[in-house]
Amino acid sequence: MTRIKSISKYNNVGEVRISLNTIESIALAASRKLGGVKDNKAYVTKQGDNVVISIKTIVMPDINIPALLEDIQMKVKKSVEETTGIGVNEVKVSVENIYTGYRSRVE
């Protein structure tokens, strides 16, 4: 049986465990709210008691890519930390492609 990777926190009542899959979902939800993002994937790795989040994204054309990526980094970090209470050491974002849509057939 494989153990689901998670981060455990302890409070005065007991243990709270949040899976890395949950953190990935929160990161995806936060980054998809931004205009200019067509699609993305998130990967979370543990780093001590905190996490590092990597996001691969496909952006819309005619977008200021550096500004969009900085927005993604800030929103993902804030969303994950506020929702889970787990610190985010780093948010890495890479643009995999530009969305071009479907082209009509040329006859």
Number of C-alpha atoms within 10 A of each C-alpha: 3 4 5 10 14 16 19 12 14 9 7 5 6 7 9 11 12 16 13 19 15 14 26 21 15 19 28 19 15 19 26 16 11 13 11 19 21 15 17 19 15 20 17 21 15 15 13 10 12 15 22 17 23 19 23 16 22 18 23 18 15 8 13 11 15 10 10 17 21 14 14 24 21 13 19 26 23 15 18 22 17 11 10 15 12 18 17 20 14 15 21 15 19 13 15 13 14 17 15 10 8 6 6 6 5 4 3
